Amino acid sequence: MRKFLIIFSYINIILYFILYSLFDYMLGKIPLSGMPGPAITTIKILFLIAAGFCLGIVISILRGHEGMKNCFDYRIFLKTGILPFILLILSGGQITSLIITYFFGGSKQLSELAFYLFSRDIIWAVWLGISLGVSVKLRFKRQRQLRITDTWEIRQ
């Protein structure tokens, strides 16, 4: 089961990256391509989060856990996923430009720093997906046998 999930996750990763890379081409071939720009960007980011999630699941399976069968560890997600989540939200541009204009008076250096930091939402989406996938703990049932051994010692 473990090998099947790893192979299935790798196939999903490849398919999501192919869909992400060919999304603009496929959208041009669909006659009803009247979708607004933010919707297209959101769908593309969701493809990257899904690919990162599959990659995180592979990491989680390879790491192996003893304990619970299936669970989501929110503490790991908060530790690893809060930064890419915040940066993904701020990568839209309007919120970041509002913060820079309101708090820092529209400084040119801060505007350029924010542009370079938040311009690659691809990185933040993949990082968020990996954080989600790593936070899922999977454990496979193992056949355990009950062994009764005779280890009595006679002490005097």
Chimera marker file (.cmm) of the C-alpha trace (Angstrom):
<marker_set name="trace">
<marker id="1" x="0.000" y="0.000" z="0.000" r="1" g="1" b="0" radius="0.5"/>
<marker id="2" x="2.852" y="2.353" z="0.853" r="1" g="1" b="0" radius="0.5"/>
<marker id="3" x="4.557" y="1.860" z="-2.521" r="1" g="1" b="0" radius="0.5"/>
<marker id="4" x="1.265" y="2.337" z="-4.329" r="1" g="1" b="0" radius="0.5"/>
<marker id="5" x="0.633" y="5.650" z="-2.551" r="1" g="1" b="0" radius="0.5"/>
<marker id="6" x="4.156" y="6.877" z="-3.321" r="1" g="1" b="0" radius="0.5"/>
<marker id="7" x="3.821" y="6.006" z="-7.023" r="1" g="1" b="0" radius="0.5"/>
<marker id="8" x="0.325" y="7.509" z="-7.147" r="1" g="1" b="0" radius="0.5"/>
<marker id="9" x="1.574" y="10.707" z="-5.505" r="1" g="1" b="0" radius="0.5"/>
<marker id="10" x="4.453" y="11.054" z="-7.966" r="1" g="1" b="0" radius="0.5"/>
<marker id="11" x="2.051" y="10.619" z="-10.880" r="1" g="1" b="0" radius="0.5"/>
<marker id="12" x="-0.218" y="13.275" z="-9.351" r="1" g="1" b="0" radius="0.5"/>
<marker id="13" x="2.712" y="15.661" z="-8.917" r="1" g="1" b="0" radius="0.5"/>
<marker id="14" x="3.659" y="15.302" z="-12.575" r="1" g="1" b="0" radius="0.5"/>
<marker id="15" x="0.053" y="15.741" z="-13.730" r="1" g="1" b="0" radius="0.5"/>
<marker id="16" x="-0.521" y="18.849" z="-11.596" r="1" g="1" b="0" radius="0.5"/>
<marker id="17" x="2.674" y="20.473" z="-12.874" r="1" g="1" b="0" radius="0.5"/>
<marker id="18" x="1.690" y="19.640" z="-16.477" r="1" g="1" b="0" radius="0.5"/>
<marker id="19" x="-1.764" y="21.132" z="-15.909" r="1" g="1" b="0" radius="0.5"/>
<marker id="20" x="-0.187" y="24.223" z="-14.357" r="1" g="1" b="0" radius="0.5"/>
<marker id="21" x="2.251" y="24.716" z="-17.208" r="1" g="1" b="0" radius="0.5"/>
<marker id="22" x="-0.353" y="24.166" z="-19.958" r="1" g="1" b="0" radius="0.5"/>
<marker id="23" x="-3.204" y="26.021" z="-18.260" r="1" g="1" b="0" radius="0.5"/>
<marker id="24" x="-2.946" y="29.188" z="-20.372" r="1" g="1" b="0" radius="0.5"/>
<marker id="25" x="-2.790" y="27.143" z="-23.581" r="1" g="1" b="0" radius="0.5"/>
<marker id="26" x="-5.818" y="25.043" z="-22.587" r="1" g="1" b="0" radius="0.5"/>
<marker id="27" x="-7.733" y="28.175" z="-21.605" r="1" g="1" b="0" radius="0.5"/>
<marker id="28" x="-7.140" y="29.644" z="-25.066" r="1" g="1" b="0" radius="0.5"/>
<marker id="29" x="-8.638" y="26.538" z="-26.712" r="1" g="1" b="0" radius="0.5"/>
<marker id="30" x="-11.830" y="26.617" z="-24.620" r="1" g="1" b="0" radius="0.5"/>
<marker id="31" x="-14.459" y="28.820" z="-26.287" r="1" g="1" b="0" radius="0.5"/>
<marker id="32" x="-15.868" y="29.988" z="-22.947" r="1" g="1" b="0" radius="0.5"/>
<marker id="33" x="-12.650" y="31.567" z="-21.707" r="1" g="1" b="0" radius="0.5"/>
<marker id="34" x="-14.302" y="34.648" z="-20.264" r="1" g="1" b="0" radius="0.5"/>
<marker id="35" x="-12.902" y="33.976" z="-16.806" r="1" g="1" b="0" radius="0.5"/>
<marker id="36" x="-11.536" y="36.958" z="-14.904" r="1" g="1" b="0" radius="0.5"/>
<marker id="37" x="-7.793" y="37.154" z="-14.278" r="1" g="1" b="0" radius="0.5"/>
<marker id="38" x="-7.901" y="36.595" z="-10.495" r="1" g="1" b="0" radius="0.5"/>
<marker id="39" x="-9.940" y="33.396" z="-10.979" r="1" g="1" b="0" radius="0.5"/>
<marker id="40" x="-7.362" y="32.051" z="-13.426" r="1" g="1" b="0" radius="0.5"/>
<marker id="41" x="-4.533" y="32.909" z="-11.032" r="1" g="1" b="0" radius="0.5"/>
<marker id="42" x="-6.392" y="31.268" z="-8.133" r="1" g="1" b="0" radius="0.5"/>
<marker id="43" x="-6.922" y="28.063" z="-10.103" r="1" g="1" b="0" radius="0.5"/>
<marker id="44" x="-3.262" y="27.967" z="-11.105" r="1" g="1" b="0" radius="0.5"/>
<marker id="45" x="-2.200" y="28.486" z="-7.472" r="1" g="1" b="0" radius="0.5"/>
<marker id="46" x="-4.545" y="25.679" z="-6.377" r="1" g="1" b="0" radius="0.5"/>
<marker id="47" x="-2.832" y="23.348" z="-8.884" r="1" g="1" b="0" radius="0.5"/>
<marker id="48" x="0.523" y="24.214" z="-7.302" r="1" g="1" b="0" radius="0.5"/>
<marker id="49" x="-0.800" y="23.709" z="-3.775" r="1" g="1" b="0" radius="0.5"/>
<marker id="50" x="-2.164" y="20.298" z="-4.816" r="1" g="1" b="0" radius="0.5"/>
<marker id="51" x="1.198" y="19.329" z="-6.353" r="1" g="1" b="0" radius="0.5"/>
<marker id="52" x="2.991" y="20.457" z="-3.198" r="1" g="1" b="0" radius="0.5"/>
<marker id="53" x="0.498" y="18.508" z="-1.082" r="1" g="1" b="0" radius="0.5"/>
<marker id="54" x="1.269" y="15.323" z="-3.028" r="1" g="1" b="0" radius="0.5"/>
<marker id="55" x="4.975" y="15.968" z="-2.550" r="1" g="1" b="0" radius="0.5"/>
<marker id="56" x="4.399" y="16.483" z="1.176" r="1" g="1" b="0" radius="0.5"/>
<marker id="57" x="2.420" y="13.222" z="1.361" r="1" g="1" b="0" radius="0.5"/>
<marker id="58" x="5.400" y="11.407" z="-0.166" r="1" g="1" b="0" radius="0.5"/>
<marker id="59" x="7.651" y="12.958" z="2.463" r="1" g="1" b="0" radius="0.5"/>
<marker id="60" x="5.183" y="12.005" z="5.195" r="1" g="1" b="0" radius="0.5"/>
<marker id="61" x="4.956" y="8.394" z="3.953" r="1" g="1" b="0" radius="0.5"/>
<marker id="62" x="8.722" y="8.030" z="3.684" r="1" g="1" b="0" radius="0.5"/>
<marker id="63" x="9.192" y="9.495" z="7.153" r="1" g="1" b="0" radius="0.5"/>
<marker id="64" x="6.845" y="6.968" z="8.746" r="1" g="1" b="0" radius="0.5"/>
<marker id="65" x="4.978" y="7.506" z="11.970" r="1" g="1" b="0" radius="0.5"/>
<marker id="66" x="4.219" y="5.341" z="14.910" r="1" g="1" b="0" radius="0.5"/>
<marker id="67" x="1.094" y="6.232" z="16.752" r="1" g="1" b="0" radius="0.5"/>
<marker id="68" x="-2.176" y="7.368" z="15.254" r="1" g="1" b="0" radius="0.5"/>
<marker id="69" x="-3.498" y="5.858" z="12.028" r="1" g="1" b="0" radius="0.5"/>
<marker id="70" x="-4.460" y="8.986" z="10.075" r="1" g="1" b="0" radius="0.5"/>
<marker id="71" x="-4.479" y="12.491" z="11.449" r="1" g="1" b="0" radius="0.5"/>
<marker id="72" x="-3.608" y="16.077" z="10.617" r="1" g="1" b="0" radius="0.5"/>
<marker id="73" x="-1.009" y="17.577" z="12.923" r="1" g="1" b="0" radius="0.5"/>
<marker id="74" x="-1.943" y="21.229" z="13.078" r="1" g="1" b="0" radius="0.5"/>
<marker id="75" x="1.148" y="22.116" z="15.139" r="1" g="1" b="0" radius="0.5"/>
<marker id="76" x="3.468" y="21.060" z="12.317" r="1" g="1" b="0" radius="0.5"/>
<marker id="77" x="1.316" y="22.963" z="9.854" r="1" g="1" b="0" radius="0.5"/>
<marker id="78" x="1.425" y="26.108" z="11.970" r="1" g="1" b="0" radius="0.5"/>
<marker id="79" x="5.193" y="25.831" z="12.304" r="1" g="1" b="0" radius="0.5"/>
<marker id="80" x="5.879" y="25.227" z="8.615" r="1" g="1" b="0" radius="0.5"/>
<marker id="81" x="2.878" y="26.683" z="6.833" r="1" g="1" b="0" radius="0.5"/>
<marker id="82" x="2.035" y="30.007" z="8.437" r="1" g="1" b="0" radius="0.5"/>
<marker id="83" x="4.828" y="31.926" z="6.691" r="1" g="1" b="0" radius="0.5"/>
<marker id="84" x="4.015" y="30.761" z="3.129" r="1" g="1" b="0" radius="0.5"/>
<marker id="85" x="0.299" y="31.289" z="3.816" r="1" g="1" b="0" radius="0.5"/>
<marker id="86" x="0.857" y="34.906" z="4.863" r="1" g="1" b="0" radius="0.5"/>
<marker id="87" x="3.245" y="35.549" z="1.983" r="1" g="1" b="0" radius="0.5"/>
<marker id="88" x="0.808" y="33.977" z="-0.492" r="1" g="1" b="0" radius="0.5"/>
<marker id="89" x="-1.954" y="36.283" z="0.719" r="1" g="1" b="0" radius="0.5"/>
<marker id="90" x="0.347" y="39.315" z="0.541" r="1" g="1" b="0" radius="0.5"/>
<marker id="91" x="1.568" y="38.408" z="-2.948" r="1" g="1" b="0" radius="0.5"/>
<marker id="92" x="-1.617" y="39.809" z="-4.473" r="1" g="1" b="0" radius="0.5"/>
<marker id="93" x="-0.104" y="43.281" z="-4.473" r="1" g="1" b="0" radius="0.5"/>
<marker id="94" x="-2.959" y="45.487" z="-3.299" r="1" g="1" b="0" radius="0.5"/>
<marker id="95" x="-2.622" y="44.680" z="0.386" r="1" g="1" b="0" radius="0.5"/>
<marker id="96" x="1.156" y="45.027" z="0.282" r="1" g="1" b="0" radius="0.5"/>
<marker id="97" x="1.048" y="48.353" z="-1.550" r="1" g="1" b="0" radius="0.5"/>
<marker id="98" x="-1.559" y="49.635" z="0.926" r="1" g="1" b="0" radius="0.5"/>
<marker id="99" x="0.652" y="48.650" z="3.881" r="1" g="1" b="0" radius="0.5"/>
<marker id="100" x="3.739" y="50.260" z="2.342" r="1" g="1" b="0" radius="0.5"/>
<marker id="101" x="1.874" y="53.437" z="1.450" r="1" g="1" b="0" radius="0.5"/>
<marker id="102" x="0.071" y="53.739" z="4.790" r="1" g="1" b="0" radius="0.5"/>
<marker id="103" x="2.837" y="52.794" z="7.228" r="1" g="1" b="0" radius="0.5"/>
<marker id="104" x="6.033" y="53.672" z="5.356" r="1" g="1" b="0" radius="0.5"/>
<marker id="105" x="4.955" y="56.641" z="3.235" r="1" g="1" b="0" radius="0.5"/>
<marker id="106" x="5.448" y="54.904" z="-0.130" r="1" g="1" b="0" radius="0.5"/>
<marker id="107" x="9.201" y="54.337" z="0.214" r="1" g="1" b="0" radius="0.5"/>
<marker id="108" x="10.766" y="53.297" z="-3.076" r="1" g="1" b="0" radius="0.5"/>
<marker id="109" x="13.217" y="50.852" z="-1.483" r="1" g="1" b="0" radius="0.5"/>
<marker id="110" x="10.457" y="49.108" z="0.475" r="1" g="1" b="0" radius="0.5"/>
<marker id="111" x="8.265" y="48.960" z="-2.616" r="1" g="1" b="0" radius="0.5"/>
<marker id="112" x="11.036" y="47.258" z="-4.585" r="1" g="1" b="0" radius="0.5"/>
<marker id="113" x="11.790" y="44.877" z="-1.698" r="1" g="1" b="0" radius="0.5"/>
<marker id="114" x="8.112" y="43.948" z="-1.435" r="1" g="1" b="0" radius="0.5"/>
<marker id="115" x="7.905" y="43.437" z="-5.196" r="1" g="1" b="0" radius="0.5"/>
<marker id="116" x="10.859" y="41.047" z="-5.228" r="1" g="1" b="0" radius="0.5"/>
<marker id="117" x="9.698" y="39.231" z="-2.089" r="1" g="1" b="0" radius="0.5"/>
<marker id="118" x="6.074" y="38.776" z="-3.093" r="1" g="1" b="0" radius="0.5"/>
<marker id="119" x="6.319" y="38.537" z="-6.878" r="1" g="1" b="0" radius="0.5"/>
<marker id="120" x="6.864" y="34.755" z="-7.004" r="1" g="1" b="0" radius="0.5"/>
<marker id="121" x="3.648" y="33.348" z="-5.597" r="1" g="1" b="0" radius="0.5"/>
<marker id="122" x="4.603" y="30.023" z="-7.199" r="1" g="1" b="0" radius="0.5"/>
<marker id="123" x="7.185" y="29.410" z="-4.478" r="1" g="1" b="0" radius="0.5"/>
<marker id="124" x="4.770" y="30.245" z="-1.662" r="1" g="1" b="0" radius="0.5"/>
<marker id="125" x="2.026" y="28.015" z="-3.131" r="1" g="1" b="0" radius="0.5"/>
<marker id="126" x="4.314" y="24.976" z="-3.452" r="1" g="1" b="0" radius="0.5"/>
<marker id="127" x="5.710" y="25.588" z="0.043" r="1" g="1" b="0" radius="0.5"/>
<marker id="128" x="2.184" y="25.802" z="1.481" r="1" g="1" b="0" radius="0.5"/>
<marker id="129" x="1.190" y="22.567" z="-0.261" r="1" g="1" b="0" radius="0.5"/>
<marker id="130" x="4.266" y="20.753" z="1.047" r="1" g="1" b="0" radius="0.5"/>
<marker id="131" x="3.456" y="22.013" z="4.550" r="1" g="1" b="0" radius="0.5"/>
<marker id="132" x="-0.071" y="20.657" z="4.251" r="1" g="1" b="0" radius="0.5"/>
<marker id="133" x="1.148" y="17.290" z="2.981" r="1" g="1" b="0" radius="0.5"/>
<marker id="134" x="3.827" y="16.881" z="5.625" r="1" g="1" b="0" radius="0.5"/>
<marker id="135" x="1.282" y="17.671" z="8.333" r="1" g="1" b="0" radius="0.5"/>
<marker id="136" x="-0.768" y="14.605" z="7.390" r="1" g="1" b="0" radius="0.5"/>
<marker id="137" x="0.377" y="11.541" z="9.279" r="1" g="1" b="0" radius="0.5"/>
<marker id="138" x="-0.335" y="8.165" z="7.755" r="1" g="1" b="0" radius="0.5"/>
<marker id="139" x="0.380" y="4.851" z="9.396" r="1" g="1" b="0" radius="0.5"/>
<marker id="140" x="-0.159" y="1.524" z="7.787" r="1" g="1" b="0" radius="0.5"/>
<marker id="141" x="-1.327" y="-1.493" z="9.739" r="1" g="1" b="0" radius="0.5"/>
<marker id="142" x="1.332" y="-3.997" z="10.492" r="1" g="1" b="0" radius="0.5"/>
<marker id="143" x="0.593" y="-7.565" z="11.306" r="1" g="1" b="0" radius="0.5"/>
<marker id="144" x="1.633" y="-7.996" z="14.868" r="1" g="1" b="0" radius="0.5"/>
<marker id="145" x="1.787" y="-11.394" z="16.409" r="1" g="1" b="0" radius="0.5"/>
<marker id="146" x="1.333" y="-12.070" z="20.032" r="1" g="1" b="0" radius="0.5"/>
<marker id="147" x="4.310" y="-13.945" z="21.357" r="1" g="1" b="0" radius="0.5"/>
<marker id="148" x="4.294" y="-15.543" z="24.736" r="1" g="1" b="0" radius="0.5"/>
<marker id="149" x="7.694" y="-16.393" z="26.015" r="1" g="1" b="0" radius="0.5"/>
<marker id="150" x="8.681" y="-18.069" z="29.202" r="1" g="1" b="0" radius="0.5"/>
<marker id="151" x="11.203" y="-15.864" z="30.935" r="1" g="1" b="0" radius="0.5"/>
<marker id="152" x="10.665" y="-16.869" z="34.498" r="1" g="1" b="0" radius="0.5"/>
<marker id="153" x="13.719" y="-16.755" z="36.645" r="1" g="1" b="0" radius="0.5"/>
<marker id="154" x="14.001" y="-18.362" z="39.990" r="1" g="1" b="0" radius="0.5"/>
<marker id="155" x="15.558" y="-16.041" z="42.495" r="1" g="1" b="0" radius="0.5"/>
<marker id="156" x="16.604" y="-17.021" z="45.915" r="1" g="1" b="0" radius="0.5"/>
<link id1="1" id2="2" r="1" g="1" b="0" radius="0.2"/>
<link id1="2" id2="3" r="1" g="1" b="0" radius="0.2"/>
<link id1="3" id2="4" r="1" g="1" b="0" radius="0.2"/>
<link id1="4" id2="5" r="1" g="1" b="0" radius="0.2"/>
<link id1="5" id2="6" r="1" g="1" b="0" radius="0.2"/>
<link id1="6" id2="7" r="1" g="1" b="0" radius="0.2"/>
<link id1="7" id2="8" r="1" g="1" b="0" radius="0.2"/>
<link id1="8" id2="9" r="1" g="1" b="0" radius="0.2"/>
<link id1="9" id2="10" r="1" g="1" b="0" radius="0.2"/>
<link id1="10" id2="11" r="1" g="1" b="0" radius="0.2"/>
<link id1="11" id2="12" r="1" g="1" b="0" radius="0.2"/>
<link id1="12" id2="13" r="1" g="1" b="0" radius="0.2"/>
<link id1="13" id2="14" r="1" g="1" b="0" radius="0.2"/>
<link id1="14" id2="15" r="1" g="1" b="0" radius="0.2"/>
<link id1="15" id2="16" r="1" g="1" b="0" radius="0.2"/>
<link id1="16" id2="17" r="1" g="1" b="0" radius="0.2"/>
<link id1="17" id2="18" r="1" g="1" b="0" radius="0.2"/>
<link id1="18" id2="19" r="1" g="1" b="0" radius="0.2"/>
<link id1="19" id2="20" r="1" g="1" b="0" radius="0.2"/>
<link id1="20" id2="21" r="1" g="1" b="0" radius="0.2"/>
<link id1="21" id2="22" r="1" g="1" b="0" radius="0.2"/>
<link id1="22" id2="23" r="1" g="1" b="0" radius="0.2"/>
<link id1="23" id2="24" r="1" g="1" b="0" radius="0.2"/>
<link id1="24" id2="25" r="1" g="1" b="0" radius="0.2"/>
<link id1="25" id2="26" r="1" g="1" b="0" radius="0.2"/>
<link id1="26" id2="27" r="1" g="1" b="0" radius="0.2"/>
<link id1="27" id2="28" r="1" g="1" b="0" radius="0.2"/>
<link id1="28" id2="29" r="1" g="1" b="0" radius="0.2"/>
<link id1="29" id2="30" r="1" g="1" b="0" radius="0.2"/>
<link id1="30" id2="31" r="1" g="1" b="0" radius="0.2"/>
<link id1="31" id2="32" r="1" g="1" b="0" radius="0.2"/>
<link id1="32" id2="33" r="1" g="1" b="0" radius="0.2"/>
<link id1="33" id2="34" r="1" g="1" b="0" radius="0.2"/>
<link id1="34" id2="35" r="1" g="1" b="0" radius="0.2"/>
<link id1="35" id2="36" r="1" g="1" b="0" radius="0.2"/>
<link id1="36" id2="37" r="1" g="1" b="0" radius="0.2"/>
<link id1="37" id2="38" r="1" g="1" b="0" radius="0.2"/>
<link id1="38" id2="39" r="1" g="1" b="0" radius="0.2"/>
<link id1="39" id2="40" r="1" g="1" b="0" radius="0.2"/>
<link id1="40" id2="41" r="1" g="1" b="0" radius="0.2"/>
<link id1="41" id2="42" r="1" g="1" b="0" radius="0.2"/>
<link id1="42" id2="43" r="1" g="1" b="0" radius="0.2"/>
<link id1="43" id2="44" r="1" g="1" b="0" radius="0.2"/>
<link id1="44" id2="45" r="1" g="1" b="0" radius="0.2"/>
<link id1="45" id2="46" r="1" g="1" b="0" radius="0.2"/>
<link id1="46" id2="47" r="1" g="1" b="0" radius="0.2"/>
<link id1="47" id2="48" r="1" g="1" b="0" radius="0.2"/>
<link id1="48" id2="49" r="1" g="1" b="0" radius="0.2"/>
<link id1="49" id2="50" r="1" g="1" b="0" radius="0.2"/>
<link id1="50" id2="51" r="1" g="1" b="0" radius="0.2"/>
<link id1="51" id2="52" r="1" g="1" b="0" radius="0.2"/>
<link id1="52" id2="53" r="1" g="1" b="0" radius="0.2"/>
<link id1="53" id2="54" r="1" g="1" b="0" radius="0.2"/>
<link id1="54" id2="55" r="1" g="1" b="0" radius="0.2"/>
<link id1="55" id2="56" r="1" g="1" b="0" radius="0.2"/>
<link id1="56" id2="57" r="1" g="1" b="0" radius="0.2"/>
<link id1="57" id2="58" r="1" g="1" b="0" radius="0.2"/>
<link id1="58" id2="59" r="1" g="1" b="0" radius="0.2"/>
<link id1="59" id2="60" r="1" g="1" b="0" radius="0.2"/>
<link id1="60" id2="61" r="1" g="1" b="0" radius="0.2"/>
<link id1="61" id2="62" r="1" g="1" b="0" radius="0.2"/>
<link id1="62" id2="63" r="1" g="1" b="0" radius="0.2"/>
<link id1="63" id2="64" r="1" g="1" b="0" radius="0.2"/>
<link id1="64" id2="65" r="1" g="1" b="0" radius="0.2"/>
<link id1="65" id2="66" r="1" g="1" b="0" radius="0.2"/>
<link id1="66" id2="67" r="1" g="1" b="0" radius="0.2"/>
<link id1="67" id2="68" r="1" g="1" b="0" radius="0.2"/>
<link id1="68" id2="69" r="1" g="1" b="0" radius="0.2"/>
<link id1="69" id2="70" r="1" g="1" b="0" radius="0.2"/>
<link id1="70" id2="71" r="1" g="1" b="0" radius="0.2"/>
<link id1="71" id2="72" r="1" g="1" b="0" radius="0.2"/>
<link id1="72" id2="73" r="1" g="1" b="0" radius="0.2"/>
<link id1="73" id2="74" r="1" g="1" b="0" radius="0.2"/>
<link id1="74" id2="75" r="1" g="1" b="0" radius="0.2"/>
<link id1="75" id2="76" r="1" g="1" b="0" radius="0.2"/>
<link id1="76" id2="77" r="1" g="1" b="0" radius="0.2"/>
<link id1="77" id2="78" r="1" g="1" b="0" radius="0.2"/>
<link id1="78" id2="79" r="1" g="1" b="0" radius="0.2"/>
<link id1="79" id2="80" r="1" g="1" b="0" radius="0.2"/>
<link id1="80" id2="81" r="1" g="1" b="0" radius="0.2"/>
<link id1="81" id2="82" r="1" g="1" b="0" radius="0.2"/>
<link id1="82" id2="83" r="1" g="1" b="0" radius="0.2"/>
<link id1="83" id2="84" r="1" g="1" b="0" radius="0.2"/>
<link id1="84" id2="85" r="1" g="1" b="0" radius="0.2"/>
<link id1="85" id2="86" r="1" g="1" b="0" radius="0.2"/>
<link id1="86" id2="87" r="1" g="1" b="0" radius="0.2"/>
<link id1="87" id2="88" r="1" g="1" b="0" radius="0.2"/>
<link id1="88" id2="89" r="1" g="1" b="0" radius="0.2"/>
<link id1="89" id2="90" r="1" g="1" b="0" radius="0.2"/>
<link id1="90" id2="91" r="1" g="1" b="0" radius="0.2"/>
<link id1="91" id2="92" r="1" g="1" b="0" radius="0.2"/>
<link id1="92" id2="93" r="1" g="1" b="0" radius="0.2"/>
<link id1="93" id2="94" r="1" g="1" b="0" radius="0.2"/>
<link id1="94" id2="95" r="1" g="1" b="0" radius="0.2"/>
<link id1="95" id2="96" r="1" g="1" b="0" radius="0.2"/>
<link id1="96" id2="97" r="1" g="1" b="0" radius="0.2"/>
<link id1="97" id2="98" r="1" g="1" b="0" radius="0.2"/>
<link id1="98" id2="99" r="1" g="1" b="0" radius="0.2"/>
<link id1="99" id2="100" r="1" g="1" b="0" radius="0.2"/>
<link id1="100" id2="101" r="1" g="1" b="0" radius="0.2"/>
<link id1="101" id2="102" r="1" g="1" b="0" radius="0.2"/>
<link id1="102" id2="103" r="1" g="1" b="0" radius="0.2"/>
<link id1="103" id2="104" r="1" g="1" b="0" radius="0.2"/>
<link id1="104" id2="105" r="1" g="1" b="0" radius="0.2"/>
<link id1="105" id2="106" r="1" g="1" b="0" radius="0.2"/>
<link id1="106" id2="107" r="1" g="1" b="0" radius="0.2"/>
<link id1="107" id2="108" r="1" g="1" b="0" radius="0.2"/>
<link id1="108" id2="109" r="1" g="1" b="0" radius="0.2"/>
<link id1="109" id2="110" r="1" g="1" b="0" radius="0.2"/>
<link id1="110" id2="111" r="1" g="1" b="0" radius="0.2"/>
<link id1="111" id2="112" r="1" g="1" b="0" radius="0.2"/>
<link id1="112" id2="113" r="1" g="1" b="0" radius="0.2"/>
<link id1="113" id2="114" r="1" g="1" b="0" radius="0.2"/>
<link id1="114" id2="115" r="1" g="1" b="0" radius="0.2"/>
<link id1="115" id2="116" r="1" g="1" b="0" radius="0.2"/>
<link id1="116" id2="117" r="1" g="1" b="0" radius="0.2"/>
<link id1="117" id2="118" r="1" g="1" b="0" radius="0.2"/>
<link id1="118" id2="119" r="1" g="1" b="0" radius="0.2"/>
<link id1="119" id2="120" r="1" g="1" b="0" radius="0.2"/>
<link id1="120" id2="121" r="1" g="1" b="0" radius="0.2"/>
<link id1="121" id2="122" r="1" g="1" b="0" radius="0.2"/>
<link id1="122" id2="123" r="1" g="1" b="0" radius="0.2"/>
<link id1="123" id2="124" r="1" g="1" b="0" radius="0.2"/>
<link id1="124" id2="125" r="1" g="1" b="0" radius="0.2"/>
<link id1="125" id2="126" r="1" g="1" b="0" radius="0.2"/>
<link id1="126" id2="127" r="1" g="1" b="0" radius="0.2"/>
<link id1="127" id2="128" r="1" g="1" b="0" radius="0.2"/>
<link id1="128" id2="129" r="1" g="1" b="0" radius="0.2"/>
<link id1="129" id2="130" r="1" g="1" b="0" radius="0.2"/>
<link id1="130" id2="131" r="1" g="1" b="0" radius="0.2"/>
<link id1="131" id2="132" r="1" g="1" b="0" radius="0.2"/>
<link id1="132" id2="133" r="1" g="1" b="0" radius="0.2"/>
<link id1="133" id2="134" r="1" g="1" b="0" radius="0.2"/>
<link id1="134" id2="135" r="1" g="1" b="0" radius="0.2"/>
<link id1="135" id2="136" r="1" g="1" b="0" radius="0.2"/>
<link id1="136" id2="137" r="1" g="1" b="0" radius="0.2"/>
<link id1="137" id2="138" r="1" g="1" b="0" radius="0.2"/>
<link id1="138" id2="139" r="1" g="1" b="0" radius="0.2"/>
<link id1="139" id2="140" r="1" g="1" b="0" radius="0.2"/>
<link id1="140" id2="141" r="1" g="1" b="0" radius="0.2"/>
<link id1="141" id2="142" r="1" g="1" b="0" radius="0.2"/>
<link id1="142" id2="143" r="1" g="1" b="0" radius="0.2"/>
<link id1="143" id2="144" r="1" g="1" b="0" radius="0.2"/>
<link id1="144" id2="145" r="1" g="1" b="0" radius="0.2"/>
<link id1="145" id2="146" r="1" g="1" b="0" radius="0.2"/>
<link id1="146" id2="147" r="1" g="1" b="0" radius="0.2"/>
<link id1="147" id2="148" r="1" g="1" b="0" radius="0.2"/>
<link id1="148" id2="149" r="1" g="1" b="0" radius="0.2"/>
<link id1="149" id2="150" r="1" g="1" b="0" radius="0.2"/>
<link id1="150" id2="151" r="1" g="1" b="0" radius="0.2"/>
<link id1="151" id2="152" r="1" g="1" b="0" radius="0.2"/>
<link id1="152" id2="153" r="1" g="1" b="0" radius="0.2"/>
<link id1="153" id2="154" r="1" g="1" b="0" radius="0.2"/>
<link id1="154" id2="155" r="1" g="1" b="0" radius="0.2"/>
<link id1="155" id2="156" r="1" g="1" b="0" radius="0.2"/>
</marker_set>
